[in-house]
Amino acid sequence: MSRLQVTPTPLPGLCLVARARLADERGHLSRLFCAAELASFGWTQPIAQINHTHTRHCGTVRGLHYQRPPHAEAKLVSCLKGEVWDLAVDLRPASPTYLQWHAQRLSPDNGLALLIPPGFAHGFQSLTDDVELLYCHSAPYTPAAEAGLHPQDPRLAIAWPLPVLGLSPRDATHAWIGPDFEGVRL
């Protein structure tokens, strides 16, 4: 019995994951991750790292982060508390959707997650106060491979649902995409 319903988005490889809930008068249970069910959608490595974030204020934007090869990673992003507008940008130069983005609202109520393949940047905007996210990563964080895009880069033209607030100093200083940007070659 499949507990995860995986639906492709308009960006090849980027998928929306809906979790089936088994509920009774005591509450509910849902499967957060299943390697066997996600393998045909590109998750082929073990989970290398799990991270939990807390974002205090509505409107805060975190991202857009990615790791360069050979440390490029897949991510499965789930919202445990509050609501976010979760976003991925295709950075694969050979992709027909290169530099296009897709966003999805994630919350505990809708039970959705975003399955982000290697070669994408990821970020989100909190739509409520006190947001908590859980990330499953296919590769460990490698500081030397860390990279990012500015979340307000006009070339991406991201239509953030709220005014952009709370950028970290690192995220605020990411350069805009210039003519020499090569994307992520996997």
N, C-alpha and C positions, 0 to 999 in steps of 0.2 A: 504494500500500500504506500503510495507516494504521499509524503507529507509536505513536499515543496513543489509548488507550481512555478515553473520558470518560463518567462515570456521575454522574447527578444525585444529590444527597443529599436528605434530607427538607426542607431549607431551599431555597426557590426561588432559582435562580441559583448556588448554591454547589455545586461539582462536585469529584468525586474523579477524578484523572488517573492512569491506570496506563500505564507505559511499557513497550513491547515491547523486549526485549533481543535483539540479534543477537550470538551468542556462538560462539566456537570455542576451540581450545586456547590461543590467545594472550590471551584475555580476552573483553571484551564492549563493545558500543557501544549507547547508548540516546539517543534524541532528548529533549533537555530542554524545548524549546519549538518550536512550529510554529504560526505565525499562521493559516495556512490551516485547520489542523485544529481550532483553538480558536475561530475566528470564530463558528461557529454556537452556541457556548456562552457568548458574550458578550464575548470578547476581541476588540475591534474597533479598537484603537489600536496604534501601534507601541510597543515597549518604550522607556520614557523613562529608566529607571534600573534598574540591577542592583546589589543589595547582598548581601554575604556577612557572616554573623555567626558568632562562636565563643562558646559558652557553656561555661564551665569545669566547673561542678558539677551533679551530678544533683539534681533537685528544683527547680532555679531556674525561676521563672516570669517571662516577659517579655510585656508587654502589659497590657491590651488596647488597641491603638492603632488610630486611623483618622484620615483627613483629611476635613475638612468641605468641601462644595461651595463653589466650583466646582473644587476640587482633589481631590475624591474619586477614589479609584484602585482599579483591579483589581490583584490580586496573584496570582502563581503561586509557591507556596512549596514548596521541595524540600529534603530532608535529604540532605546529602552525607556526613556522618559521625555515628555514634551513633544515637540514637533519640529522637524527641520525640512528645508528645501535642499535636498542632496543633489549634487551636480558632478558630472564627469565630462571631460573634454578629450576628444580623440586627438592624440599627438602622433599617430602613426602616419608618416608622410605618404606611404603607398595606399592608404585607405581612401575610399571615395568620400568619407565623411571627415577628412583631415581638418582639424581646428573647429569642428562643429561640437556643440555641447547638447546634453540632454539632462533634464532635472526631474526629480520626483519627490513628492512629499512623503516623508517617512515618519511614522509615529507608532507607539505601542497599540493604538486603537486599530490602525489599518493593517498591522502585522507585516508590512512590506520591508524588503531589504533591496539594496542595489549590489549586484555582482559586477565588479569593475575589473576588466582584464588588464594585463600588463600593457603599457603603452598609452595609458590614459592619465590625465591629471584629475585629482579629486578635491572637492571643497564642499562646503555647505554654509547655509545661513540659518541661524536659529529663528524659529517663528514664535517661540514662547521663551519665557525665562526658564532657567534650570533644565537645560537639555542634557541628556546623557546618551552617548553613542557607544556601541561596541563594534570594533573592527577585528575581523579575522584577516591575517596577512599570509600570503604564500611565501614570503621572503622576509628575513629580519631587517630591521631598520639599519641602513648603512650610511653614516653621516657623509662620507665622501661621495656617495651617489645621489645625495639629496638635491632636488631642484624644484623650482616652482614658477608659476605664472602669476602676474598681477591680476587679482580678481576684477579689476575695473579696466582691463586692457580693451581699448576701443576696437581692436581687431577681432576680439571674441564677441563683443557686443552682448554680454550676458545681461539679461533682464531680471536682475535681482528683485524679488517681490517686495522688499522693504529697503529703505535707505541703508547703505552699507555702513556698519558701525564696528568698532572694536577690532580693527585689523592689528595683528601683532606687528612689532617693528620689522620683523623678517618679511612677513607677507606684504607689508606696505612698501617695501623697497625692492620687491621683485621687478625686474625690468619688463617693459612692454615687449611684445614680440616684434623683432626687427627682421630685416631682409636676410640676415645670416642665420636665423633660427632654423635648425635642422629637424626638429621634432624628436621622436624617440624611434630609433631604428632597432627593431628587435631581431 
